[in-house]
Amino acid sequence: MISALTALGAGSGIDTSTLIDQLVSAERTSRTASLTTRTTAVDARISAMGQIRAGIASIATSLDNRIRQGGLGVVLGSDTASVGIEARGDGPAAPFESAVRVDQLAAFQTLRSVRLASAAAPVGTGSLTLTLGTRTPRADGGFDFAAGVAAPVQIAIGAGDNSLTGLRDAINRAGTSVRASIVADSAGATLVLKGASGAASAFTLTAAADAAAPGLDRFDYRPAAAALTLGSEAVDAQLLVDGVAVRRASNVIDDLLPGARVRLTAAILGQHVDATRSFRHPPPMTALS
């Protein structure tokens, strides 16, 4: 017993209890550090496997979408700044390349009224006649209008429609290509009318107000009386396909290239953007062993 105490430094002034604690702590720290290193390595492997799994899942989802949309085997060009091309059905029957230059996007006509106090403000009664056709701007700031083949539509504005909300609903009930909405803010409410895209989808409004409840003339828009304000003009898309000038009423075109849908997304003023799209069917895929 005496020799053991002597070996541990008993009676020599050494704090053997602290010394033992330090030795045990050092041993524990060494083993803990080793376990921590192994745990970190395992966690990193698990994380890497998770990323690989997510990547494979993403590839599988994209492949599934391509199959469902009929685009498998179609390779698109890389420039999508102004033209996007998608396969329709099984895609083109044979490989081809086409150069597409976008000069102008198709757009729709919008008109806005004067601001009224609120959507409940009275607008008057009577009727509005909506006519579709082609609007041609004049140099003096006015415009000419040529009616299209569709018959004008008369929209009755009765006592129950005598508000901005009622006027909007009456126009929408008419079922034409022109849709009405109301934009409201703290200053009041404004009626906004929007037609379909394409130059032949411009429109005019001719108001016939009741003498007992006037006010509909604020919604006139025709060459002789334009109370509404033009926001944007109805125009066709203009583009060149392999040097051939093409016009379309929409920016989504299905009858331009066989087996393909063309989406026009931008036209840069002052310069022409050339975009070439190639559809190439690769050789059949070989089954993995």
WOVEN-V529662 format. One record per backbone hydrogen bond with DSSP energy under -0.5 kcal/mol. NH is the residue of the N-H (numbers start at 0). CO is the residue of the C=O. If there is no record, write none. Layout:
# WOVEN-V529662
NH|CO, NH|CO
This chain:
# WOVEN-V529662
4|0, 5|1, 6|2, 7|3, 8|5, 9|4, 11|8, 13|8, 15|13, 18|14, 19|15, 20|16, 21|17, 22|18, 23|19, 24|20, 25|21, 26|22, 27|23, 28|24, 29|25, 30|26, 31|27, 32|28, 33|29, 34|30, 35|31, 36|32, 37|33, 38|34, 39|35, 40|36, 41|37, 42|38, 43|39, 44|40, 45|41, 46|42, 47|43, 48|44, 49|45, 50|46, 51|47, 52|48, 53|49, 54|50, 55|51, 56|52, 57|53, 58|54, 59|55, 60|56, 61|57, 62|58, 63|59, 64|60, 65|61, 66|62, 67|63, 68|64, 69|66, 70|65, 71|65, 73|70, 74|72, 75|73, 79|77, 83|262, 85|260, 87|258, 90|87, 95|278, 97|276, 99|97, 99|274, 100|239, 101|99, 101|272, 102|100, 102|237, 103|237, 106|234, 108|195, 109|231, 110|192, 111|228, 112|190, 115|188, 120|117, 124|212, 125|156, 126|207, 127|154, 128|205, 129|127, 129|152, 130|128, 130|203, 132|201, 133|145, 134|198, 135|143, 137|141, 140|137, 143|135, 145|133, 146|144, 147|131, 152|129, 154|127, 155|153, 156|125, 157|155, 160|157, 161|158, 162|160, 163|120, 164|118, 166|162, 167|163, 168|164, 169|165, 170|166, 171|167, 172|168, 173|169, 173|170, 174|171, 175|170, 178|176, 178|193, 180|191, 182|189, 183|181, 184|187, 187|184, 188|115, 189|182, 191|180, 192|110, 193|178, 194|108, 197|106, 197|234, 200|197, 201|132, 201|198, 203|130, 204|220, 205|128, 206|204, 207|126, 209|124, 209|212, 212|209, 213|210, 217|214, 218|215, 219|216, 220|204, 221|224, 224|221, 226|219, 226|224, 227|219, 228|111, 230|109, 231|109, 234|106, 234|232, 236|247, 237|103, 238|245, 239|100, 240|243, 241|98, 241|239, 243|240, 244|242, 245|238, 247|236, 252|250, 252|261, 259|256, 260|85, 261|252, 262|83, 262|260, 263|250, 263|261, 264|81, 264|262, 265|81, 268|266, 270|267, 272|101, 273|271, 274|99, 276|97, 278|95, 279|277, 281|279
